[in-house]
């Protein structure tokens, strides 16, 4: 259609179309000027409009939820017969039984129509909510695929195992000074020197590692030990297969004596490091101790094979960086202990009682 400068469309001649007149098309009408048929028609076209992206689909579903169903606004419950209906029709009292029957049928029909309209409006509202969740789920899946397209797990990579024996006895001393509440959680196990030192210090210990081989070897060493305090049967020590952060997330708040983190805080991306740290801080009881065993950055870069270095999401943070992160999490006064013979630094902080 060719538009004229005076606002009249082709075929209108010199006569303009007045706003709100019967000759206006749906596109020219405002929402308040449209009848129910026009609104239903445009709603149908809007529903069938091609959706070019998940963003558009999600936004449209949210718009429909926020706007609500126009049908619901038109549904009002039947209020029953007016109290003065018989006074209004004094001349028709002779036909009261007949009139009552007619009114009853009309009332039943109106109620049925109202119920059907309400069901339709409710169904449309549910469709909008379902669409919103569907589009949101698809968008989250796209983000997850973009963030980790290969979904490589720690157990699939040949990660180096560092000697933690330099810190075995100090860790037992640091964590042993904490209140005897719950366990000392060690994640990850590594070559088990820290885990075994804690078992020998008579505290209750839980080792956590996502690599099955590490867990089987740790439990085998516990089973071979002698004495009441060294075996799994005593209930004082156990190694379990789990991602460290997931295990910490399952523990109650302020329920553990201490947490020792190594391995996972080196290879995770920054968000994974902070998530593990936050969960550890949450589960440590007041007065408890947090120990971070961090691999030296130069040693880490030199020990990894090229594929592992390329596929890991993160690399170790410098101990000074950990001091700043702990301070931002309200744990001031952390101490950085440099290694004397190995490649692993220790950062120790106690939670305020």
C-alpha positions in Angstrom: 0.0 0.0 0.0 1.3 3.4 -1.0 1.2 6.0 1.9 0.0 9.5 1.2 1.3 12.5 2.9 -2.2 13.4 4.3 -2.3 10.0 6.1 -5.0 8.4 3.8 -4.2 5.1 2.3 -4.6 4.1 -1.4 -8.2 3.6 -2.3 -9.5 6.1 0.3 -9.6 8.9 -2.3 -9.4 12.3 -0.6 -11.3 11.1 2.4 -9.3 10.6 5.6 -9.9 7.9 8.0 -11.0 9.1 11.4 -9.3 7.5 14.4 -11.5 4.8 16.0 -13.7 4.5 12.9 -14.9 1.2 11.6 -12.7 1.5 8.6 -9.4 1.4 10.7 -7.4 -1.8 10.4 -6.0 -3.6 13.4 -2.5 -2.2 12.8 -3.9 1.4 13.0 -6.0 0.8 16.2 -4.8 1.3 19.7 -5.2 -1.6 22.2 -8.2 0.1 23.8 -9.9 0.5 20.4 -9.7 -3.1 19.3 -12.5 -5.5 19.8 -12.0 -9.0 21.2 -11.8 -10.5 17.7 -9.0 -8.2 16.6 -7.1 -8.8 19.8 -7.4 -12.6 19.4 -6.3 -12.4 15.8 -3.2 -10.3 16.6 -2.4 -12.6 19.5 -2.5 -15.5 17.2 -0.1 -13.9 14.8 2.1 -12.9 17.6 2.1 -16.5 18.8 3.1 -17.9 15.4 5.7 -15.2 14.6 9.1 -16.8 13.8 11.4 -16.7 16.7 14.9 -15.8 15.6 16.8 -16.5 18.8 16.5 -17.9 22.3 16.9 -14.4 23.6 13.8 -13.3 21.7 11.8 -16.4 22.8 12.7 -16.0 26.4 11.9 -12.3 26.4 8.5 -12.9 24.7 7.6 -15.6 27.2 8.5 -13.3 30.1 6.4 -10.5 28.4 3.4 -12.8 28.3 3.8 -13.8 31.9 4.1 -10.1 33.0 1.2 -9.0 30.9 -1.1 -11.9 31.9 -3.8 -13.3 29.8 -6.4 -10.8 28.4 -9.0 -13.5 28.8 -8.6 -13.6 32.5 -9.5 -9.9 32.8 -12.8 -10.7 31.1 -13.7 -13.5 33.5 -15.9 -12.5 36.4 -17.8 -15.0 38.6 -21.5 -15.0 38.4 -22.9 -13.1 41.4 -26.3 -14.7 41.3 -29.8 -13.2 40.9 -30.4 -9.7 42.2 -32.2 -9.5 45.5 -35.0 -7.4 44.0 -35.6 -9.3 40.8 -39.1 -10.3 41.7 -40.0 -6.7 42.9 -38.8 -5.4 39.5 -41.1 -7.8 37.6 -44.3 -7.5 39.7 -46.5 -8.0 36.6 -44.8 -11.2 35.8 -45.3 -13.0 39.1 -47.7 -15.4 37.5 -44.9 -16.7 35.3 -42.5 -16.9 38.2 -41.8 -20.7 37.8 -41.2 -20.3 34.0 -39.0 -17.3 34.5 -37.0 -19.0 37.2 -36.3 -21.9 34.9 -35.2 -19.7 32.1 -32.9 -17.7 34.4 -31.5 -20.8 35.9 -30.5 -22.1 32.4 -29.0 -18.8 31.5 -27.1 -18.7 34.7 -25.8 -22.2 34.2 -24.6 -21.3 30.7 -22.9 -18.2 31.9 -21.1 -20.1 34.6 -20.0 -22.7 32.1 -18.7 -20.0 29.8 -16.8 -18.4 32.7 -15.3 -21.7 33.7 -14.1 -22.4 30.1 -12.7 -18.9 29.8 -10.9 -19.2 33.1 -9.4 -22.6 32.1 -8.3 -21.1 28.8 -6.7 -18.2 30.5 -4.9 -20.5 33.0 -3.7 -22.7 30.2 -2.2 -19.7 28.3 -0.5 -18.5 31.4 1.0 -22.0 32.0 2.2 -22.0 28.4 4.0 -18.7 28.9 5.7 -20.0 32.0 6.7 -23.3 30.4 8.1 -21.5 27.4 10.1 -19.2 29.6 11.7 -22.1 31.5 12.3 -23.9 28.2 14.1 -21.0 26.6 16.0 -20.3 29.8 17.2 -23.9 30.0 18.4 -23.8 26.4 20.3 -20.6 27.1 21.9 -22.0 30.2 23.0 -25.1 28.2 24.5 -22.8 25.5 26.5 -20.9 28.2 27.7 -24.2 29.7 28.8 -25.5 26.4 30.6 -22.3 25.7 32.4 -22.2 29.1 33.5 -25.9 29.0 32.9 -27.3 25.5 35.0 -30.5 26.2 33.8 -31.1 29.7 37.2 -32.6 30.6 37.3 -34.2 34.1 40.3 -34.2 36.4 40.5 -38.0 36.3 41.0 -37.9 32.6 44.3 -35.9 32.7 47.7 -37.0 33.7 48.2 -34.4 36.5 51.5 -34.3 38.4 51.4 -35.5 42.0 53.5 -33.3 44.2 55.4 -34.2 47.3 53.5 -32.7 50.3 55.5 -34.5 53.0 57.3 -31.3 53.9 53.9 -30.1 55.3 52.6 -33.3 56.8 53.7 -32.6 60.4 53.0 -28.8 60.3 49.5 -29.4 58.9 48.8 -31.9 61.8 50.0 -29.2 64.2 48.0 -26.4 62.6 44.7 -28.3 62.4 45.2 -30.1 65.7 45.0 -26.7 67.5 41.4 -26.3 66.2 38.4 -27.2 68.3 37.5 -31.0 68.2 34.4 -30.6 66.1 33.7 -32.9 63.2 36.6 -33.9 61.0 39.6 -32.5 59.3 38.7 -32.6 55.6 41.6 -33.1 53.2 41.0 -32.5 49.6 42.7 -33.6 47.5 44.7 -36.7 48.7 47.8 -36.4 46.5 50.5 -38.8 47.6 48.7 -39.2 50.9 51.5 -37.9 53.2 49.3 -35.2 54.7 46.3 -37.5 55.0 48.4 -40.2 56.8 50.0 -37.7 59.1 46.6 -36.5 60.2 45.4 -40.1 60.8 48.4 -40.6 63.0 47.6 -37.5 65.0 44.4 -39.1 66.3 42.0 -36.6 64.8 39.1 -37.8 62.7 40.0 -37.4 59.0 38.1 -37.4 55.8 40.0 -37.5 52.6 38.3 -36.5 49.3 39.5 -37.0 45.8 37.8 -37.2 42.4 40.3 -39.7 41.1 39.4 -43.3 41.9 43.0 -44.6 42.0 43.9 -42.1 44.7 40.9 -43.1 46.9 41.5 -46.9 46.5 45.2 -46.5 47.4 44.4 -44.4 50.5 41.8 -46.8 51.8 44.1 -49.7 51.1 46.8 -48.0 53.3 44.3 -47.5 56.0 43.2 -51.1 55.9 46.8 -52.3 56.1 47.5 -50.2 59.2 47.7 -51.7 62.7 46.2 -50.3 65.9 42.8 -49.0 66.8 43.5 -45.5 65.5 44.8 -46.4 62.0 42.1 -48.5 60.3 38.9 -47.7 58.5 37.0 -49.8 61.0 37.8 -47.4 63.8 35.7 -44.8 62.1 38.5 -42.2 62.5 39.6 -42.0 58.9 38.1 -42.7 55.5 38.8 -41.6 51.9 35.8 -40.9 49.6 35.4 -40.4 45.9 34.0 -37.0 45.1 34.8 -33.6 43.8 36.1 -31.6 46.7 33.8 -28.6 46.3 30.7 -30.9 45.9 31.7 -32.8 49.1 32.1 -29.5 51.0 28.8 -28.2 49.7 27.1 -31.3 51.2 28.5 -30.7 54.7 26.6 -28.6 57.4 27.8 -25.1 58.2 30.4 -24.7 60.9 30.6 -28.5 61.3 34.3 -29.3 60.6 37.4 -28.9 62.7 39.6 -27.9 59.7 39.9 -28.0 55.9 43.1 -28.7 53.9 42.9 -27.8 50.2 45.4 -28.8 47.5 45.3 -29.8 43.9 41.7 -28.6 43.1 42.6 -25.0 44.0 45.5 -25.1 41.5 43.8 -26.5 38.4 40.3 -24.9 38.8 39.4 -21.7 37.0 39.2 -18.6 39.3 35.4 -19.1 39.9 36.1 -22.7 40.9 38.9 -21.7 43.2 36.7 -19.1 45.0 33.8 -21.5 45.1 35.9 -24.2 46.9 37.3 -21.6 49.2 33.9 -20.2 50.1 32.6 -23.7 50.9 35.6 -24.5 53.0 35.2 -21.3 55.0 31.5 -22.1 55.5 32.0 -25.6 56.9 34.9 -24.7 59.3 33.7 -24.1 62.8 34.7 -20.9 64.7 38.3 -21.2 65.8 38.9 -23.8 63.0 41.8 -23.7 60.6 42.1 -23.5 56.8 45.2 -24.7 55.0 45.9 -24.1 51.3 48.8 -26.1 49.8 49.6 -24.2 46.6 52.0 -25.4 43.9 54.7 -22.9 42.8 53.7 -21.4 39.5 57.0 -22.0 37.8 57.1 -25.7 38.9 53.5 -26.2 37.7 54.2 -24.8 34.2 57.3 -26.9 33.8 55.8 -30.2 35.0 52.7 -30.3 32.8 52.5 -31.9 29.4 51.3 -29.7 26.6 47.8 -31.2 26.3 47.2 -31.0 30.0 48.5 -27.4 30.2 46.1 -26.5 27.3 43.0 -28.3 28.6 43.1 -27.4 32.3 40.8 -24.5 33.1 43.2 -22.8 35.4 46.7 -22.6 37.0 47.9 -22.0 40.5 47.6 -18.6 42.1 50.5 -17.0 43.7 50.4 -17.2 47.6 50.2 -13.4 47.8 47.1 -13.5 45.7 45.6 -16.0 48.1 46.4 -13.7 51.0 44.4 -10.9 49.3 41.5 -13.3 48.5 41.3 -14.5 52.1 41.3 -10.9 53.3 38.4 -10.1 51.0 36.6 -13.1 52.5 37.0 -11.7 56.0 40.0 -14.0 57.0 42.7 -11.5 57.8 46.1 -12.5 59.3 46.8 -15.4 57.0 50.4 -16.7 57.0 52.4 -17.7 54.0 55.0 -20.4 54.6 57.6 -20.9 51.8 58.9 -24.4 51.0 62.4 -25.4 51.9 62.9 -28.4 49.6 59.7 -28.9 47.6 57.5 -26.9 45.1 54.4 -26.4 47.4 53.7 -23.3 49.4 51.4 -23.3 52.5 48.9 -20.6 53.3 47.4 -20.9 56.8 44.6 -18.9 58.4 42.4 -19.5 61.4 38.7 -18.5 61.5 37.8 -16.2 64.3 36.2 -17.9 67.3 
